[in-house]
């Protein structure tokens, strides 16, 4: 069970970082606007979505790694 966490946590952090790099400027400038994005509620909503999407992509990636016999646990 420990092997799963050693792989899943860094994978989750990497996916979250990539999502942030790709979408931060788009949401800040085009979706919400700079002034609206500075409010706590808007940023919390953005990060809630980022964590949910990153978590889902992590689960899917772990599933495919297990399915492809790359990971054995």
N, CA, C and O atoms as a Tripos MOL2 file, in Angstrom:
@<TRIPOS>MOLECULE
protein
  292   291    73     0     0
PROTEIN
NO_CHARGES

@<TRIPOS>ATOM
      1 N           0.8140   -1.1940    0.0000 N.3       1 UNK1
      2 CA          0.0000    0.0000    0.0000 C.3       1 UNK1
      3 C           0.8630    1.2660    0.0000 C.2       1 UNK1
      4 O           0.4460    2.3000   -0.5220 O.2       1 UNK1
      5 N           2.0450    1.1880    0.5740 N.am      2 UNK2
      6 CA          2.9310    2.3400    0.6390 C.3       2 UNK2
      7 C           3.4640    2.7660   -0.7180 C.2       2 UNK2
      8 O           3.7350    3.9470   -0.9380 O.2       2 UNK2
      9 N           3.6180    1.8100   -1.6330 N.am      3 UNK3
     10 CA          4.1250    2.1310   -2.9640 C.3       3 UNK3
     11 C           3.1640    3.0300   -3.7310 C.2       3 UNK3
     12 O           3.5890    3.8740   -4.5190 O.2       3 UNK3
     13 N           1.8810    2.8480   -3.5010 N.am      4 UNK4
     14 CA          0.8840    3.6590   -4.2010 C.3       4 UNK4
     15 C           1.0660    5.1290   -3.8550 C.2       4 UNK4
     16 O           1.0470    5.9810   -4.7440 O.2       4 UNK4
     17 N           1.2420    5.4360   -2.5770 N.am      5 UNK5
     18 CA          1.3590    6.8270   -2.1450 C.3       5 UNK5
     19 C           2.6680    7.4590   -2.6030 C.2       5 UNK5
     20 O           2.7140    8.6540   -2.8940 O.2       5 UNK5
     21 N           3.7290    6.6630   -2.6670 N.am      6 UNK6
     22 CA          5.0170    7.1910   -3.1130 C.3       6 UNK6
     23 C           4.9400    7.6450   -4.5670 C.2       6 UNK6
     24 O           5.6270    8.5880   -4.9610 O.2       6 UNK6
     25 N           4.1250    6.9920   -5.3490 N.am      7 UNK7
     26 CA          3.9600    7.3570   -6.7570 C.3       7 UNK7
     27 C           2.8340    8.3570   -6.9480 C.2       7 UNK7
     28 O           2.9640    9.2800   -7.7520 O.2       7 UNK7
     29 N           1.7250    8.1940   -6.2240 N.am      8 UNK8
     30 CA          0.5280    9.0080   -6.4520 C.3       8 UNK8
     31 C           0.7020   10.4580   -6.0150 C.2       8 UNK8
     32 O           0.2510   11.3640   -6.7160 O.2       8 UNK8
     33 N           1.3380   10.6960   -4.8890 N.am      9 UNK9
     34 CA          1.4640   12.0770   -4.3980 C.3       9 UNK9
     35 C           2.3360   12.9370   -5.3200 C.2       9 UNK9
     36 O           1.9050   14.0320   -5.6830 O.2       9 UNK9
     37 N           3.5350   12.5030   -5.7180 N.am     10 UNK10
     38 CA          4.2910   13.3320   -6.6740 C.3      10 UNK10
     39 C           3.5800   13.4740   -8.0200 C.2      10 UNK10
     40 O           3.6540   14.5280   -8.6510 O.2      10 UNK10
     41 N           2.8930   12.4190   -8.4620 N.am     11 UNK11
     42 CA          2.1450   12.5020   -9.7130 C.3      11 UNK11
     43 C           1.0370   13.5410   -9.6060 C.2      11 UNK11
     44 O           0.8270   14.3230  -10.5330 O.2      11 UNK11
     45 N           0.3270   13.5520   -8.4810 N.am     12 UNK12
     46 CA         -0.7230   14.5470   -8.2520 C.3      12 UNK12
     47 C          -0.1490   15.9590   -8.2600 C.2      12 UNK12
     48 O          -0.7270   16.8570   -8.8710 O.2      12 UNK12
     49 N           0.9740   16.1630   -7.5920 N.am     13 UNK13
     50 CA          1.5840   17.4930   -7.5460 C.3      13 UNK13
     51 C           2.0660   17.9520   -8.9230 C.2      13 UNK13
     52 O           1.9370   19.1260   -9.2680 O.2      13 UNK13
     53 N           2.6100   17.0430   -9.6940 N.am     14 UNK14
     54 CA          3.0700   17.3890  -11.0470 C.3      14 UNK14
     55 C           1.8920   17.7510  -11.9340 C.2      14 UNK14
     56 O           1.9590   18.7320  -12.6740 O.2      14 UNK14
     57 N           0.8180   16.9820  -11.8750 N.am     15 UNK15
     58 CA         -0.3650   17.2700  -12.6910 C.3      15 UNK15
     59 C          -0.9910   18.5950  -12.2690 C.2      15 UNK15
     60 O          -1.4270   19.3710  -13.1200 O.2      15 UNK15
     61 N          -1.0390   18.8620  -10.9600 N.am     16 UNK16
     62 CA         -1.5820   20.1350  -10.4780 C.3      16 UNK16
     63 C          -0.7400   21.3030  -10.9550 C.2      16 UNK16
     64 O          -1.2860   22.3310  -11.3550 O.2      16 UNK16
     65 N           0.5750   21.1690  -10.9210 N.am     17 UNK17
     66 CA          1.4590   22.2330  -11.3850 C.3      17 UNK17
     67 C           1.2720   22.4940  -12.8760 C.2      17 UNK17
     68 O           1.2190   23.6470  -13.3040 O.2      17 UNK17
     69 N           1.1750   21.4410  -13.6560 N.am     18 UNK18
     70 CA          0.9750   21.6000  -15.1000 C.3      18 UNK18
     71 C          -0.3660   22.2640  -15.3800 C.2      18 UNK18
     72 O          -0.4520   23.1460  -16.2340 O.2      18 UNK18
     73 N          -1.4170   21.8490  -14.6700 N.am     19 UNK19
     74 CA         -2.7390   22.4700  -14.8300 C.3      19 UNK19
     75 C          -2.6740   23.9550  -14.4860 C.2      19 UNK19
     76 O          -3.2360   24.7840  -15.2030 O.2      19 UNK19
     77 N          -1.9940   24.2930  -13.3990 N.am     20 UNK20
     78 CA         -1.8710   25.6900  -12.9920 C.3      20 UNK20
     79 C          -1.1330   26.5070  -14.0490 C.2      20 UNK20
     80 O          -1.5620   27.6080  -14.3950 O.2      20 UNK20
     81 N          -0.0150   25.9670  -14.5680 N.am     21 UNK21
     82 CA          0.7540   26.6980  -15.5810 C.3      21 UNK21
     83 C          -0.0490   26.9360  -16.8590 C.2      21 UNK21
     84 O           0.0950   27.9740  -17.5050 O.2      21 UNK21
     85 N          -0.8880   25.9770  -17.2150 N.am     22 UNK22
     86 CA         -1.6590   26.0960  -18.4510 C.3      22 UNK22
     87 C          -2.8490   27.0330  -18.2900 C.2      22 UNK22
     88 O          -3.1450   27.8090  -19.1980 O.2      22 UNK22
     89 N          -3.5370   26.9760  -17.1490 N.am     23 UNK23
     90 CA         -4.8290   27.6700  -17.0350 C.3      23 UNK23
     91 C          -4.8260   28.9470  -16.2120 C.2      23 UNK23
     92 O          -5.7990   29.6970  -16.2800 O.2      23 UNK23
     93 N          -3.7980   29.2320  -15.4490 N.am     24 UNK24
     94 CA         -3.8380   30.3760  -14.5350 C.3      24 UNK24
     95 C          -4.0540   31.6960  -15.2670 C.2      24 UNK24
     96 O          -4.9550   32.4560  -14.9120 O.2      24 UNK24
     97 N          -3.2620   31.9740  -16.2590 N.am     25 UNK25
     98 CA         -3.3940   33.2450  -16.9830 C.3      25 UNK25
     99 C          -4.7220   33.3410  -17.7290 C.2      25 UNK25
    100 O          -5.3090   34.4190  -17.8220 O.2      25 UNK25
    101 N          -5.1900   32.2280  -18.2520 N.am     26 UNK26
    102 CA         -6.4670   32.2380  -18.9640 C.3      26 UNK26
    103 C          -7.6100   32.6230  -18.0260 C.2      26 UNK26
    104 O          -8.4180   33.4930  -18.3510 O.2      26 UNK26
    105 N          -7.6750   31.9800  -16.8740 N.am     27 UNK27
    106 CA         -8.7440   32.2920  -15.9320 C.3      27 UNK27
    107 C          -8.5890   33.6860  -15.3550 C.2      27 UNK27
    108 O          -9.5810   34.3790  -15.1270 O.2      27 UNK27
    109 N          -7.3580   34.1020  -15.1160 N.am     28 UNK28
    110 CA         -7.1200   35.4210  -14.5300 C.3      28 UNK28
    111 C          -7.4910   36.5350  -15.5000 C.2      28 UNK28
    112 O          -8.0750   37.5370  -15.0860 O.2      28 UNK28
    113 N          -7.1700   36.3860  -16.7630 N.am     29 UNK29
    114 CA         -7.3630   37.4760  -17.7140 C.3      29 UNK29
    115 C          -8.6680   37.3980  -18.4950 C.2      29 UNK29
    116 O          -9.2730   38.4330  -18.7750 O.2      29 UNK29
    117 N          -9.1130   36.2100  -18.8480 N.am     30 UNK30
    118 CA        -10.2550   36.1160  -19.7540 C.3      30 UNK30
    119 C         -11.5460   35.7040  -19.0780 C.2      30 UNK30
    120 O         -12.6060   36.2130  -19.4420 O.2      30 UNK30
    121 N         -11.5010   34.8120  -18.1210 N.am     31 UNK31
    122 CA        -12.7280   34.3000  -17.5250 C.3      31 UNK31
    123 C         -13.2210   35.2350  -16.4290 C.2      31 UNK31
    124 O         -14.3690   35.6790  -16.4690 O.2      31 UNK31
    125 N         -12.3720   35.5410  -15.4510 N.am     32 UNK32
    126 CA        -12.8060   36.3290  -14.3050 C.3      32 UNK32
    127 C         -12.3830   37.7860  -14.3810 C.2      32 UNK32
    128 O         -13.1140   38.6600  -13.9160 O.2      32 UNK32
    129 N         -11.2400   38.0640  -14.9460 N.am     33 UNK33
    130 CA        -10.6730   39.4050  -14.9110 C.3      33 UNK33
    131 C          -9.7250   39.5070  -13.7220 C.2      33 UNK33
    132 O          -9.8770   38.7920  -12.7310 O.2      33 UNK33
    133 N          -8.7470   40.4030  -13.8310 N.am     34 UNK34
    134 CA         -7.7270   40.5010  -12.7840 C.3      34 UNK34
    135 C          -8.3140   40.9370  -11.4490 C.2      34 UNK34
    136 O          -7.9370   40.4040  -10.4050 O.2      34 UNK34
    137 N          -9.2280   41.8940  -11.4680 N.am     35 UNK35
    138 CA         -9.7980   42.3940  -10.2200 C.3      35 UNK35
    139 C         -10.6470   41.3280   -9.5270 C.2      35 UNK35
    140 O         -10.5710   41.1690   -8.3090 O.2      35 UNK35
    141 N         -11.4430   40.6100  -10.2890 N.am     36 UNK36
    142 CA        -12.2990   39.5740   -9.7140 C.3      36 UNK36
    143 C         -11.4730   38.3840   -9.2410 C.2      36 UNK36
    144 O         -11.8180   37.7470   -8.2460 O.2      36 UNK36
    145 N         -10.3880   38.0810   -9.9440 N.am     37 UNK37
    146 CA         -9.5580   36.9310   -9.5840 C.3      37 UNK37
    147 C          -8.8180   37.1580   -8.2670 C.2      37 UNK37
    148 O          -8.4190   36.1910   -7.6180 O.2      37 UNK37
    149 N          -8.6280   38.4020   -7.8630 N.am     38 UNK38
    150 CA         -7.9440   38.6940   -6.6080 C.3      38 UNK38
    151 C          -8.8210   38.4300   -5.3940 C.2      38 UNK38
    152 O          -8.3150   38.4080   -4.2720 O.2      38 UNK38
    153 N         -10.1040   38.2320   -5.5840 N.am     39 UNK39
    154 CA        -10.9840   37.9340   -4.4530 C.3      39 UNK39
    155 C         -10.7970   36.4960   -4.0140 C.2      39 UNK39
    156 O         -10.5330   35.6090   -4.8260 O.2      39 UNK39
    157 N         -10.9380   36.2830   -2.7200 N.am     40 UNK40
    158 CA        -10.6750   34.9900   -2.1280 C.3      40 UNK40
    159 C         -11.6020   33.9070   -2.6760 C.2      40 UNK40
    160 O         -11.1530   32.7980   -2.9650 O.2      40 UNK40
    161 N         -12.8760   34.2140   -2.8210 N.am     41 UNK41
    162 CA        -13.8450   33.2260   -3.2830 C.3      41 UNK41
    163 C         -13.5760   32.7380   -4.6950 C.2      41 UNK41
    164 O         -13.7400   31.5550   -4.9930 O.2      41 UNK41
    165 N         -13.1660   33.6420   -5.5540 N.am     42 UNK42
    166 CA        -12.8740   33.2640   -6.9380 C.3      42 UNK42
    167 C         -11.6560   32.3550   -7.0070 C.2      42 UNK42
    168 O         -11.6620   31.3600   -7.7330 O.2      42 UNK42
    169 N         -10.6260   32.6860   -6.2670 N.am     43 UNK43
    170 CA         -9.4310   31.8400   -6.2590 C.3      43 UNK43
    171 C          -9.7110   30.4910   -5.6210 C.2      43 UNK43
    172 O          -9.1710   29.4720   -6.0510 O.2      43 UNK43
    173 N         -10.5570   30.4820   -4.5920 N.am     44 UNK44
    174 CA        -10.9050   29.2090   -3.9580 C.3      44 UNK44
    175 C         -11.6650   28.3230   -4.9410 C.2      44 UNK44
    176 O         -11.4470   27.1120   -4.9850 O.2      44 UNK44
    177 N         -12.5530   28.9210   -5.7230 N.am     45 UNK45
    178 CA        -13.2790   28.1660   -6.7370 C.3      45 UNK45
    179 C         -12.3340   27.6300   -7.8040 C.2      45 UNK45
    180 O         -12.4890   26.4930   -8.2510 O.2      45 UNK45
    181 N         -11.3590   28.4300   -8.2160 N.am     46 UNK46
    182 CA        -10.3660   27.9950   -9.1960 C.3      46 UNK46
    183 C          -9.5610   26.8160   -8.6610 C.2      46 UNK46
    184 O          -9.3770   25.8230   -9.3650 O.2      46 UNK46
    185 N          -9.0740   26.9140   -7.4110 N.am     47 UNK47
    186 CA         -8.2580   25.8500   -6.8440 C.3      47 UNK47
    187 C          -9.0680   24.6040   -6.5370 C.2      47 UNK47
    188 O          -8.5350   23.4950   -6.5830 O.2      47 UNK47
    189 N         -10.3410   24.7650   -6.2260 N.am     48 UNK48
    190 CA        -11.2000   23.5950   -6.0310 C.3      48 UNK48
    191 C         -11.2850   22.7970   -7.3290 C.2      48 UNK48
    192 O         -11.1620   21.5720   -7.3230 O.2      48 UNK48
    193 N         -11.4950   23.4910   -8.4280 N.am     49 UNK49
    194 CA        -11.5270   22.8220   -9.7240 C.3      49 UNK49
    195 C         -10.1920   22.2140  -10.0890 C.2      49 UNK49
    196 O         -10.1380   21.1150  -10.6420 O.2      49 UNK49
    197 N          -9.1080   22.9200   -9.7830 N.am     50 UNK50
    198 CA         -7.7740   22.4060  -10.0940 C.3      50 UNK50
    199 C          -7.4930   21.1180   -9.3320 C.2      50 UNK50
    200 O          -6.9330   20.1760   -9.8930 O.2      50 UNK50
    201 N          -7.8740   21.0700   -8.0730 N.am     51 UNK51
    202 CA         -7.6290   19.8750   -7.2660 C.3      51 UNK51
    203 C          -8.4970   18.7150   -7.7330 C.2      51 UNK51
    204 O          -8.0320   17.5760   -7.7870 O.2      51 UNK51
    205 N          -9.7470   18.9900   -8.0710 N.am     52 UNK52
    206 CA        -10.6220   17.9160   -8.5550 C.3      52 UNK52
    207 C         -10.1390   17.3520   -9.8910 C.2      52 UNK52
    208 O         -10.1200   16.1360  -10.0820 O.2      52 UNK52
    209 N          -9.7550   18.2190  -10.8000 N.am     53 UNK53
    210 CA         -9.2670   17.7540  -12.1040 C.3      53 UNK53
    211 C          -7.9490   17.0040  -11.9410 C.2      53 UNK53
    212 O          -7.7590   15.9560  -12.5590 O.2      53 UNK53
    213 N          -7.0450   17.5170  -11.1260 N.am     54 UNK54
    214 CA         -5.7660   16.8490  -10.9060 C.3      54 UNK54
    215 C          -5.9480   15.5030  -10.2180 C.2      54 UNK54
    216 O          -5.2700   14.5320  -10.5520 O.2      54 UNK54
    217 N          -6.8530   15.4490   -9.2700 N.am     55 UNK55
    218 CA         -7.1290   14.1770   -8.6080 C.3      55 UNK55
    219 C          -7.6850   13.1470   -9.5620 C.2      55 UNK55
    220 O          -7.2850   11.9840   -9.5340 O.2      55 UNK55
    221 N          -8.6090   13.5710  -10.4080 N.am     56 UNK56
    222 CA         -9.1720   12.6580  -11.4000 C.3      56 UNK56
    223 C          -8.1360   12.1670  -12.3920 C.2      56 UNK56
    224 O          -8.0920   10.9820  -12.7230 O.2      56 UNK56
    225 N          -7.3030   13.0810  -12.8650 N.am     57 UNK57
    226 CA         -6.2490   12.6790  -13.8040 C.3      57 UNK57
    227 C          -5.2210   11.7670  -13.1360 C.2      57 UNK57
    228 O          -4.6720   10.8750  -13.7830 O.2      57 UNK57
    229 N          -4.9630   11.9830  -11.8610 N.am     58 UNK58
    230 CA         -4.0470   11.1040  -11.1330 C.3      58 UNK58
    231 C          -4.6200    9.7010  -11.0160 C.2      58 UNK58
    232 O          -3.9110    8.7160  -11.2250 O.2      58 UNK58
    233 N          -5.9070    9.6090  -10.6800 N.am     59 UNK59
    234 CA         -6.5490    8.2940  -10.5670 C.3      59 UNK59
    235 C          -6.5420    7.5790  -11.9110 C.2      59 UNK59
    236 O          -6.2490    6.3860  -11.9750 O.2      59 UNK59
    237 N          -6.8590    8.2920  -12.9770 N.am     60 UNK60
    238 CA         -6.8740    7.6900  -14.3110 C.3      60 UNK60
    239 C          -5.4640    7.2410  -14.7110 C.2      60 UNK60
    240 O          -5.2900    6.1550  -15.2650 O.2      60 UNK60
    241 N          -4.4600    8.0790  -14.4290 N.am     61 UNK61
    242 CA         -3.0820    7.7200  -14.7560 C.3      61 UNK61
    243 C          -2.6270    6.4950  -13.9780 C.2      61 UNK61
    244 O          -1.9820    5.6050  -14.5340 O.2      61 UNK61
    245 N          -2.9610    6.4470  -12.6920 N.am     62 UNK62
    246 CA         -2.5980    5.2800  -11.8860 C.3      62 UNK62
    247 C          -3.3010    4.0250  -12.4030 C.2      62 UNK62
    248 O          -2.7090    2.9460  -12.4300 O.2      62 UNK62
    249 N          -4.5510    4.1670  -12.8100 N.am     63 UNK63
    250 CA         -5.2770    3.0310  -13.3670 C.3      63 UNK63
    251 C          -4.6000    2.5140  -14.6310 C.2      63 UNK63
    252 O          -4.4190    1.3070  -14.7880 O.2      63 UNK63
    253 N          -4.2250    3.4170  -15.5280 N.am     64 UNK64
    254 CA         -3.5740    2.9870  -16.7620 C.3      64 UNK64
    255 C          -2.1850    2.3980  -16.5000 C.2      64 UNK64
    256 O          -1.7750    1.4600  -17.1850 O.2      64 UNK64
    257 N          -1.4690    2.9310  -15.5320 N.am     65 UNK65
    258 CA         -0.1710    2.3530  -15.1860 C.3      65 UNK65
    259 C          -0.3310    0.9540  -14.6120 C.2      65 UNK65
    260 O           0.4760    0.0690  -14.9010 O.2      65 UNK65
    261 N          -1.3570    0.7470  -13.8080 N.am     66 UNK66
    262 CA         -1.6360   -0.5900  -13.2600 C.3      66 UNK66
    263 C          -2.1160   -1.5320  -14.3670 C.2      66 UNK66
    264 O          -1.6990   -2.6890  -14.4280 O.2      66 UNK66
    265 N          -2.9940   -1.0320  -15.2400 N.am     67 UNK67
    266 CA         -3.5370   -1.8400  -16.3240 C.3      67 UNK67
    267 C          -2.4350   -2.2610  -17.3090 C.2      67 UNK67
    268 O          -2.4640   -3.3700  -17.8430 O.2      67 UNK67
    269 N          -1.4810   -1.3820  -17.5390 N.am     68 UNK68
    270 CA         -0.3860   -1.6790  -18.4640 C.3      68 UNK68
    271 C           0.7510   -2.4630  -17.8220 C.2      68 UNK68
    272 O           1.7920   -2.6620  -18.4480 O.2      68 UNK68
    273 N           0.5680   -2.9070  -16.5920 N.am     69 UNK69
    274 CA          1.5720   -3.6560  -15.8450 C.3      69 UNK69
    275 C           2.8840   -2.9060  -15.6710 C.2      69 UNK69
    276 O           3.9470   -3.5200  -15.5740 O.2      69 UNK69
    277 N           2.8130   -1.5850  -15.6320 N.am     70 UNK70
    278 CA          3.9880   -0.7840  -15.3160 C.3      70 UNK70
    279 C           4.1830   -0.7740  -13.8050 C.2      70 UNK70
    280 O           5.3070   -0.8480  -13.3090 O.2      70 UNK70
    281 N           3.0690   -0.6810  -13.0850 N.am     71 UNK71
    282 CA          3.0930   -0.7400  -11.6290 C.3      71 UNK71
    283 C           2.5440   -2.0850  -11.1780 C.2      71 UNK71
    284 O           1.5430   -2.5720  -11.7030 O.2      71 UNK71
    285 N           3.2000   -2.6610  -10.2190 N.am     72 UNK72
    286 CA          2.6830   -3.9020   -9.6300 C.3      72 UNK72
    287 C           2.6430   -3.7190   -8.1270 C.2      72 UNK72
    288 O           3.6740   -3.5330   -7.4820 O.2      72 UNK72
    289 N           1.4580   -3.7740   -7.5840 N.am     73 UNK73
    290 CA          1.2820   -3.6930   -6.1310 C.3      73 UNK73
    291 C           0.0630   -4.4600   -5.7430 C.2      73 UNK73
    292 O          -0.2750   -4.5260   -4.5610 O.2      73 UNK73
@<TRIPOS>BOND
     1     1     2 1
     2     2     3 1
     3     3     4 2
     4     3     5 am
     5     5     6 1
     6     6     7 1
     7     7     8 2
     8     7     9 am
     9     9    10 1
    10    10    11 1
    11    11    12 2
    12    11    13 am
    13    13    14 1
    14    14    15 1
    15    15    16 2
    16    15    17 am
    17    17    18 1
    18    18    19 1
    19    19    20 2
    20    19    21 am
    21    21    22 1
    22    22    23 1
    23    23    24 2
    24    23    25 am
    25    25    26 1
    26    26    27 1
    27    27    28 2
    28    27    29 am
    29    29    30 1
    30    30    31 1
    31    31    32 2
    32    31    33 am
    33    33    34 1
    34    34    35 1
    35    35    36 2
    36    35    37 am
    37    37    38 1
    38    38    39 1
    39    39    40 2
    40    39    41 am
    41    41    42 1
    42    42    43 1
    43    43    44 2
    44    43    45 am
    45    45    46 1
    46    46    47 1
    47    47    48 2
    48    47    49 am
    49    49    50 1
    50    50    51 1
    51    51    52 2
    52    51    53 am
    53    53    54 1
    54    54    55 1
    55    55    56 2
    56    55    57 am
    57    57    58 1
    58    58    59 1
    59    59    60 2
    60    59    61 am
    61    61    62 1
    62    62    63 1
    63    63    64 2
    64    63    65 am
    65    65    66 1
    66    66    67 1
    67    67    68 2
    68    67    69 am
    69    69    70 1
    70    70    71 1
    71    71    72 2
    72    71    73 am
    73    73    74 1
    74    74    75 1
    75    75    76 2
    76    75    77 am
    77    77    78 1
    78    78    79 1
    79    79    80 2
    80    79    81 am
    81    81    82 1
    82    82    83 1
    83    83    84 2
    84    83    85 am
    85    85    86 1
    86    86    87 1
    87    87    88 2
    88    87    89 am
    89    89    90 1
    90    90    91 1
    91    91    92 2
    92    91    93 am
    93    93    94 1
    94    94    95 1
    95    95    96 2
    96    95    97 am
    97    97    98 1
    98    98    99 1
    99    99   100 2
   100    99   101 am
   101   101   102 1
   102   102   103 1
   103   103   104 2
   104   103   105 am
   105   105   106 1
   106   106   107 1
   107   107   108 2
   108   107   109 am
   109   109   110 1
   110   110   111 1
   111   111   112 2
   112   111   113 am
   113   113   114 1
   114   114   115 1
   115   115   116 2
   116   115   117 am
   117   117   118 1
   118   118   119 1
   119   119   120 2
   120   119   121 am
   121   121   122 1
   122   122   123 1
   123   123   124 2
   124   123   125 am
   125   125   126 1
   126   126   127 1
   127   127   128 2
   128   127   129 am
   129   129   130 1
   130   130   131 1
   131   131   132 2
   132   131   133 am
   133   133   134 1
   134   134   135 1
   135   135   136 2
   136   135   137 am
   137   137   138 1
   138   138   139 1
   139   139   140 2
   140   139   141 am
   141   141   142 1
   142   142   143 1
   143   143   144 2
   144   143   145 am
   145   145   146 1
   146   146   147 1
   147   147   148 2
   148   147   149 am
   149   149   150 1
   150   150   151 1
   151   151   152 2
   152   151   153 am
   153   153   154 1
   154   154   155 1
   155   155   156 2
   156   155   157 am
   157   157   158 1
   158   158   159 1
   159   159   160 2
   160   159   161 am
   161   161   162 1
   162   162   163 1
   163   163   164 2
   164   163   165 am
   165   165   166 1
   166   166   167 1
   167   167   168 2
   168   167   169 am
   169   169   170 1
   170   170   171 1
   171   171   172 2
   172   171   173 am
   173   173   174 1
   174   174   175 1
   175   175   176 2
   176   175   177 am
   177   177   178 1
   178   178   179 1
   179   179   180 2
   180   179   181 am
   181   181   182 1
   182   182   183 1
   183   183   184 2
   184   183   185 am
   185   185   186 1
   186   186   187 1
   187   187   188 2
   188   187   189 am
   189   189   190 1
   190   190   191 1
   191   191   192 2
   192   191   193 am
   193   193   194 1
   194   194   195 1
   195   195   196 2
   196   195   197 am
   197   197   198 1
   198   198   199 1
   199   199   200 2
   200   199   201 am
   201   201   202 1
   202   202   203 1
   203   203   204 2
   204   203   205 am
   205   205   206 1
   206   206   207 1
   207   207   208 2
   208   207   209 am
   209   209   210 1
   210   210   211 1
   211   211   212 2
   212   211   213 am
   213   213   214 1
   214   214   215 1
   215   215   216 2
   216   215   217 am
   217   217   218 1
   218   218   219 1
   219   219   220 2
   220   219   221 am
   221   221   222 1
   222   222   223 1
   223   223   224 2
   224   223   225 am
   225   225   226 1
   226   226   227 1
   227   227   228 2
   228   227   229 am
   229   229   230 1
   230   230   231 1
   231   231   232 2
   232   231   233 am
   233   233   234 1
   234   234   235 1
   235   235   236 2
   236   235   237 am
   237   237   238 1
   238   238   239 1
   239   239   240 2
   240   239   241 am
   241   241   242 1
   242   242   243 1
   243   243   244 2
   244   243   245 am
   245   245   246 1
   246   246   247 1
   247   247   248 2
   248   247   249 am
   249   249   250 1
   250   250   251 1
   251   251   252 2
   252   251   253 am
   253   253   254 1
   254   254   255 1
   255   255   256 2
   256   255   257 am
   257   257   258 1
   258   258   259 1
   259   259   260 2
   260   259   261 am
   261   261   262 1
   262   262   263 1
   263   263   264 2
   264   263   265 am
   265   265   266 1
   266   266   267 1
   267   267   268 2
   268   267   269 am
   269   269   270 1
   270   270   271 1
   271   271   272 2
   272   271   273 am
   273   273   274 1
   274   274   275 1
   275   275   276 2
   276   275   277 am
   277   277   278 1
   278   278   279 1
   279   279   280 2
   280   279   281 am
   281   281   282 1
   282   282   283 1
   283   283   284 2
   284   283   285 am
   285   285   286 1
   286   286   287 1
   287   287   288 2
   288   287   289 am
   289   289   290 1
   290   290   291 1
   291   291   292 2
@<TRIPOS>SUBSTRUCTURE
     1 UNK1         2 RESIDUE 1 A UNK
     2 UNK2         6 RESIDUE 1 A UNK
     3 UNK3        10 RESIDUE 1 A UNK
     4 UNK4        14 RESIDUE 1 A UNK
     5 UNK5        18 RESIDUE 1 A UNK
     6 UNK6        22 RESIDUE 1 A UNK
     7 UNK7        26 RESIDUE 1 A UNK
     8 UNK8        30 RESIDUE 1 A UNK
     9 UNK9        34 RESIDUE 1 A UNK
    10 UNK10       38 RESIDUE 1 A UNK
    11 UNK11       42 RESIDUE 1 A UNK
    12 UNK12       46 RESIDUE 1 A UNK
    13 UNK13       50 RESIDUE 1 A UNK
    14 UNK14       54 RESIDUE 1 A UNK
    15 UNK15       58 RESIDUE 1 A UNK
    16 UNK16       62 RESIDUE 1 A UNK
    17 UNK17       66 RESIDUE 1 A UNK
    18 UNK18       70 RESIDUE 1 A UNK
    19 UNK19       74 RESIDUE 1 A UNK
    20 UNK20       78 RESIDUE 1 A UNK
    21 UNK21       82 RESIDUE 1 A UNK
    22 UNK22       86 RESIDUE 1 A UNK
    23 UNK23       90 RESIDUE 1 A UNK
    24 UNK24       94 RESIDUE 1 A UNK
    25 UNK25       98 RESIDUE 1 A UNK
    26 UNK26      102 RESIDUE 1 A UNK
    27 UNK27      106 RESIDUE 1 A UNK
    28 UNK28      110 RESIDUE 1 A UNK
    29 UNK29      114 RESIDUE 1 A UNK
    30 UNK30      118 RESIDUE 1 A UNK
    31 UNK31      122 RESIDUE 1 A UNK
    32 UNK32      126 RESIDUE 1 A UNK
    33 UNK33      130 RESIDUE 1 A UNK
    34 UNK34      134 RESIDUE 1 A UNK
    35 UNK35      138 RESIDUE 1 A UNK
    36 UNK36      142 RESIDUE 1 A UNK
    37 UNK37      146 RESIDUE 1 A UNK
    38 UNK38      150 RESIDUE 1 A UNK
    39 UNK39      154 RESIDUE 1 A UNK
    40 UNK40      158 RESIDUE 1 A UNK
    41 UNK41      162 RESIDUE 1 A UNK
    42 UNK42      166 RESIDUE 1 A UNK
    43 UNK43      170 RESIDUE 1 A UNK
    44 UNK44      174 RESIDUE 1 A UNK
    45 UNK45      178 RESIDUE 1 A UNK
    46 UNK46      182 RESIDUE 1 A UNK
    47 UNK47      186 RESIDUE 1 A UNK
    48 UNK48      190 RESIDUE 1 A UNK
    49 UNK49      194 RESIDUE 1 A UNK
    50 UNK50      198 RESIDUE 1 A UNK
    51 UNK51      202 RESIDUE 1 A UNK
    52 UNK52      206 RESIDUE 1 A UNK
    53 UNK53      210 RESIDUE 1 A UNK
    54 UNK54      214 RESIDUE 1 A UNK
    55 UNK55      218 RESIDUE 1 A UNK
    56 UNK56      222 RESIDUE 1 A UNK
    57 UNK57      226 RESIDUE 1 A UNK
    58 UNK58      230 RESIDUE 1 A UNK
    59 UNK59      234 RESIDUE 1 A UNK
    60 UNK60      238 RESIDUE 1 A UNK
    61 UNK61      242 RESIDUE 1 A UNK
    62 UNK62      246 RESIDUE 1 A UNK
    63 UNK63      250 RESIDUE 1 A UNK
    64 UNK64      254 RESIDUE 1 A UNK
    65 UNK65      258 RESIDUE 1 A UNK
    66 UNK66      262 RESIDUE 1 A UNK
    67 UNK67      266 RESIDUE 1 A UNK
    68 UNK68      270 RESIDUE 1 A UNK
    69 UNK69      274 RESIDUE 1 A UNK
    70 UNK70      278 RESIDUE 1 A UNK
    71 UNK71      282 RESIDUE 1 A UNK
    72 UNK72      286 RESIDUE 1 A UNK
    73 UNK73      290 RESIDUE 1 A UNK
